[in-house]
Amino acid sequence: MRSILLTAALLVGLAPAAMATEEAPPALSWQDCQDGFQCSTAKVPLDYDQPSGTKIDLALIRLPATDPAKRIGSLFVNFGGPGASGVDRLRARGKWEWLFSSELRARFDVVSWDPRGIGRSATVRCFDSVEEQQSFLNSIPVYPDTAAEEPAFYDSYREFVRRCEQRSGDLLDHVSSANTARDLDQLRKAVGDKKLTYHGISYGTHLGAIYANMFPDKVRALAFDGSLDFIGNATGHGDQGTTVPLDTRQDVPRGVAETFDQFLKLCAASAQCAFAGGDLNQKWADLVAKVTASPVTTPDGRFDRVSLISTVWDGMAQPDTWQGIAQVLQRVWEAPASLTASADYVSNRFEGFNAVQCSDSNFPRDPAAYSKYGRSEDQRVPYWGRAVVFDMMACAFWQGRDDDRYTGPWNRWTSAPILFINSRFDPSTPLHGARDGAAEMARTGFLTVEGYGHTSMYVRSTCAEKVKREYLFTGVLPAQKTCGIDKSPFA
């Protein structure tokens, strides 16, 4: 009922939290912070229903336009996650030519920020120290490999949620993407832009879609790069929100399987691929069987079935790493069985991811639903289906609830059209889901990159950057519908 009332209020423009953003924007004081970047802090309301109440700080960073005379305005960037620090990622990636070309950086101040709950902005904490964080999170497998492992897996996430509630308390009720969209509108006004120019990557497309529907008259140009199915992500279609795990209902396993199939095909055809030789589908099956029977250790770490599958799944997102993934697979193939382990975990990305995602979306609350789909998905999409079922397990037990979260509508008429960009073989935001997301919105165009991997951060395409750049300059959708990539992963 709450979401129905909220949707109705948004439809007639009466949502109190949205109205609250009409207050004066935060004052920004930009200071040099090395390598040509400038940093600042913005104060925004913790709760937009009480705009004069508690304020929180948001950390910002920008790379000023290199040609001020031709400057268009600010290009806000959300690099995805949720959970990733926008400050750190812009500092690391802001000068990647295939992502933000020199031509683009000449015309825009490129701006990013740590969204509420993440990084340096009102940080969600679930542990008292990095040591405690690493010890606890490294004790939980990426997913339970068998039904017998599921009860302990569920108990670990119940304990994780308890620790988050104990240490972050009321903050967990205010970290939805709807509130981050309200923050973004405040930041837009703070930099002096009448309308928003935005590049949303992966989860950043969901944030952008919320912004576009909450502030449809403030859209100048929004580029959605590696998009979600917004209905599927927020509530699910039909009754899926309470019955089907989130990435299962978005059919991420299909995207992973299709991308991995391309990995094997390209590897088989390349003399540069370390894993090449023989029938690679059979070699992969034999490799999984090998580590299932007895884990092996290589210089890359210890590999059992879960760690091998999760390592490859992660690697499929970045085609620049496919050579390295092939080498890892070959070393595991050649290694004798043995035992050791090592792992690493830093920042609050895991905590931030769950805090935002569990606020934004509906999830099944009964662990039995995950056990059920763990069985059926293992049969439907071998290797990848079961892994995906459990990838947001904390949300089954999460108690934080943001009454101002956004669940639709998704098709409000925006003041400018929106450009979607997606690679054909994306293991994280599959092409079929991106097309669904584009169809859910009112004014969209679509560019398909004929490549492999997740978003233009990792899929290098000079063509796609140029198409995106021209759209961001003009706000006009391109006539071009496809782009190639700069090189094959095994070139």
N, C-alpha and C positions, 0 to 999 in steps of 0.2 A: 504493500500500500504506500509506503514511504516513497518508493521510486516512481509510482504512478502520480502521486501528488507533486513530486519535484518536476517530473516531465511536464505536467500540466502548467505548472508555474513558469517554466522556461518557455513554453509555447506562447504564453501571453506576455512574456517579458516582465514577470513580476517576482522572479526569484530574488529574495532579499540579498543573498550573497552576491549575485551578479550586479544588483543595483549599488551595492556598497563600493564597487570599484570606481564609482564616480568621484570619490574623494580625491584630494590632491595627490599626485604621484610622489614617490620617494625622491629625495634629493640625492644625486650622485656626485661623488668627488673622485674623479679618476686620478690615479697615481701611477707613475711608471713602475713596472714590476718585471723588468729584464727582457731582453731580446725583442724590444719593440712593442711588447704588450703593455696594456694598462689595466689596472685592477680597481675595483670599488666594492662597496657594500650598500645594499638597499634594505631599508626597514619596511616590512609589510605586516599586515595583521595576521596573527595566528589563526583567527577565526573571522572570516569576512561577515558573519552575522553580527559580530561585535567589533566593528572597524576601529573604534576608539580604545579597544582593550589591549591585551598583550601583543607586543610586536616581536617579530623574529627577524634575524638578519639573513639576507641572501648574499652569497659571494658571487661576484661577477668578474669577467675578464673580457677584454676586447682587443682586436688588432685593427688599429685605425686605418681608414682608407688611404691608399698610397697616392691618390690623385684627388686631393680635396676639392679642386675646382670642378670636378665631374662627379663628385660624391652624390649618390642617390639617397642614402640613408643608412640605417643599420640592418644587417642581416642577422637575425637571431638563429642560433643553431642548438638543437637538442640532439645529442649523439646516441641516444638510445638507452637501453637497460630494461626497466628503470633501475637506477642504482649507480650509474656511471657519473663521475664528476665531470661536469661540463667545463669547469675551469682547467682541470688537468688535461682533458682531451683536446681542447682548443690549443692549449700551449704545445701539446705534442703533435697535433695534426693540422693546425691552422695554416701551415705553409706547404702542405702536400699539394702539389700542382694538379694532380688528377682529381682532387676533391674540391679545392678552392684555388682556381687558377689565378695567376697574377692579374689577368684582365678582370676577374671578379673582385679580387681584393683591392683593385684600384678604385672601384666604384662604391664599395660598401665598407663601413666599419663592421667587421665580423665579430659578433658578440655571443658569448655563452655564459652559463651560470650553473651553479650547483642548485638543482631544485630542492624545495623544502624536504627535509628528512635525509638529505644526501650530502656526503662530503663535508663541506664547511658550513652548510646551511641548516641550522636547527637539526642537528644530526640525530637520527634514530640510533640508539645504542642498545644492544642486548647483552653486553658483556662489560666487565669492569676493566679489562685490559686486553691488549693484543694477544698476549700469551693464552689467556682464557678463551678468547675467541678462536684462535687457531686450534687449540687442543680440542675444543668441543666440536667445531665444524669438521675438522679432519677425522673425527671419530665416526661420522655418519657417511655411509656409502652414497654414491651419486644416486643410486636407486637400488632396491632390493632385487637380487637376481632370482630368488625363488620365493614361493609362497611362505615357506618356513621363516624367511628373513623379514617378512612384512610386519609382524607385531612389534619387533624391536625398532624397526624403522619408524613406525607410527609413534611409538613412545618417545623416540628422540625428538621428533618434531613437536610433540606436545610440550616437552621440556624447553625446547627452543622458544616456542611462543610464550611460555610462562616467564622466561627470562626477559623477553622483549617487553612484556607488559610491566614487569617489575621495574625495569630501568627506564622505560620511555613513557609510560603512563598515558596521559591525555594527548600527548603529541600524536599518537597513533590514530587519533580520531580526526586529524586535520591534514593528512598528507596525500589526499586523493589528487588525481590529475586535474580534476575540476578546480581545485584550489591553486594548483600550479598554473593552470590557464589564467586564472584571475591574477596571479603574480605576474605572468607574462604580459598581461594587458597593462599592468602598472609599470612594468619596465619599458614597454613600448612608449608610453606617455613620458616616462622619465628621460628617454633619449630624444624626445621631441618629434617622433614619427607620428603622423596622423593615422596611418594604417600599418599593419604588420607585414613585414617581409621575413620569411621563415624557411629554414631548411630542417625538416624533421627526419631523423634516421631511425629505422626500426621502431621501437616503442615510441620514439619521437613523432611518428605519424599518428599514433593514437592521441597523444597530447595535442597535436595540430588539428586533428579532426574535432576534438572537444572545443578547442579555441574557436575554430571556424563556425561551429554551431552555437556557441554561447555569445560570440561577438561577430556575427556574420557581416555586419557593415564595416568592420575594421580590417578586412582582408585586402591586402595589396597584391601579394604573390606568395603562395605557399607551395614548396616542393616537398612531396612525400616520397621518401627514398627507402624502399624495402618495407612495404605497408602491411598492416594487419587487416583482418576482417573485423571491423569495429563492433558490429553487433555480436559476432562470435566471441570477441574478446571481453566485452562488457557483461553481457547477460546470456549469451548463447542464443541460438535460434530455437524457438519453441520452449520446451522444458529442459534444454541442454544445460542451462546454468546450474541446475541443482542435481543433475544426473550424470554429466559427462565431464571428466577432467578437461581443463581449459585448452591445452595444446593438442589434446586428442580431438576435441570438437573442431579445432582449426585444421586438423589433418596435417600437422607438422611431420609425422612419420613419412608420409608420402613425399614431402619435399626433401627430407633427408635421404630417403631411398633413391629418389631420382637423381639427386646430386652425387651420391656415392656411386651409382651406376655409371655416371659420366666420368668420375675419377678413375674407375677401373678401365673403362674403354680408352680413355686418353693415355693412361699408364701403359696399357697393353700395346698401344701404337707408338710408344716413344722409347727410343734407346736411352733416354736420360732418366727414366723412371726406375728407381732401385728395386721396386717390388715386381717389376715386369718378369714374365717368363711363365709359359704354360697357360692353363685356363684360370684366370684370376678370380672368377667367381668361386671356383672350387678351392683355390688356394686360400681365399679369405675364409670360406667355411671351415677348412681344415685348421686354419690359424685360430679361429674362435674356439674350435673344439680342443685344440692343444692347450690354450690358457685356461679353459674351463676345467679340464682334467687336472692341470697343475700349473699354478702361476709361474711366470718366468721373470727374471730381472735382467735388464740391459742398462747401459749407461743412461738411458732415458728415464729409468724408474722401474717400478714393479708393475706387472700387468697380469691381472686376472680378466675374466670375461667383462665385468662391469667397467674396469678402468680402460680396457682396450676399446670397447665400443664407445665410451664417453669421450676418449681422446680423439678418436676418428670423427665422431659427430662434431666436436668443437672445431676440429681442423677443417672440416668441409666449408666453414664460413669464410675462410681466407685462402683463396687460390694461390697466393704467394707462398703459402706454407705447404702446398701439396707435395712438392719435392721432399720436404722434410718429413711429412707424414709417411710417404712411401719408404723413406729410409728407416723410420721407426718400425714400420710393419716388417720390413725385411730383417731388421735386427732381432725382433721378437721371433720371427720365423726361424732364424738360425740359432737362437739362444737355447741352452739347456734349461730344464726346470730348476728353480731356486727360490729363495725367499729373502726379501728385504722390503723396505717401503720408505717413501719420502713424499712430502706434500707441502703446500704453501698456501697461505691465505692472508690477504692484507685488505685494509680500508673497511668501509661499512657497506660495500656493494651488495653483499648477500642480505644484510639486514634491510637496506634501503629498497632492494628489489621486492622483498616480501611485503614491506610496509606499504609500498605504493600499489603493487599488483593486487594484494589481498583487499585493499581499500576499493580499488576500481571495479573489481570483477566479481561475478557470482561463481561459487564453487560448490561442488558436492561436499556435504559436511560429514557424511558417513564413510569411514574408511573402507567399508565393504564395496563401495562403488569403484574405488581405486583397485582393489583386489580383483574385482570382476573384469575391469578393462585391462588390467595387467595380463590376465589370461587371454582374453580375446584379441588384444592388440599384438601380443607375441605371435599369434597365429596369422593375423592379417598382414602385418609388416614385420617379418623376422628381423631380429637384431635391434631395430629402431623403435618399434611400436611400444614395447614394454618400458623402455627407458623414458620415453616422452610422458607416459601416464603419470609418473611420480615426480615430475620436475618442478612442481609448485606445491609440494605436500604441506608446507606450513599453512597454506590458506584454508585447508580443511578444518584447522583448529583455531584460526586467527579470530581474536575478539574485537580488535579495533574496528570501528565503523564510522566512516565519514558521512554524515547526513547530507552533505553537499556534493556527494559524488555525482558524476554525470552518466546517464544511461540512455540518452537519446532525447529528441530525434537526431538523426544524422544527416538529414537531407535539407537543411535550411538553405535558402538561396543566399549565396555569399556575394559580396561586392566585387569579387573577381574570381575567375576560375582557378582550379587547383591542379597542379601537375603531379602525377604519380610516375615513379620510376622503379622498375623491378627487374632483377636479372631472371633469366629463364629458369635457371637451376639454383634455387636459394634454399638452403637447409633450415633456415630460421624463420623467414617470412616467405613461404612458398608463393609462386606466381598465382596459383588459383585463389589463395586468400587475398592477395593484393587486388586482384581483379574484382573480387567480391566487395572489398572495401571501397574501391572506386565507384562501383555500381550503387552503393548505399548512399553516396553523396550526390549533391545536385548538379554541380558544374565542375566536371573533371576532364582531363586528358590523360593519356597513358603512353609511356615510352618503355618498351621492352628492350633490355640489354641482352644480347645474345651471348651470354657468358655464364660463369659458374661462381657461386659464392654469395655472401650476404652484404648487400648495399654497396654504394659507390665508395665507401671507405676502403673496401677490400677488392672490389671488382674494378680494375683500372680500365677506364674507357674515356679517352680524350673526347670522343664523339658525344658521349652522354653528358660530360661536364660542359661542353659547349652548348648543347641543347638546353640544359638546366640554366646555365649562365644567361643565355639570351632571354629565356622566360623570366628569370628574376629581374633582368634589366627592364623588361617591357610589360610584364604581366599578361602577355599574350601567349596562348597555348601554341606549341609548335605543330606544324603540319607533319613533321617527321614522326614515325611510329616505332622505329627500331634503330638500334645502334650496335656496332660490333665492339669487341674488346681489343686492347692494345697488343696483348700476346696471350698465347695459350699457357695454362699453368705449367706444362712440362716443356715449354720452349727452351 
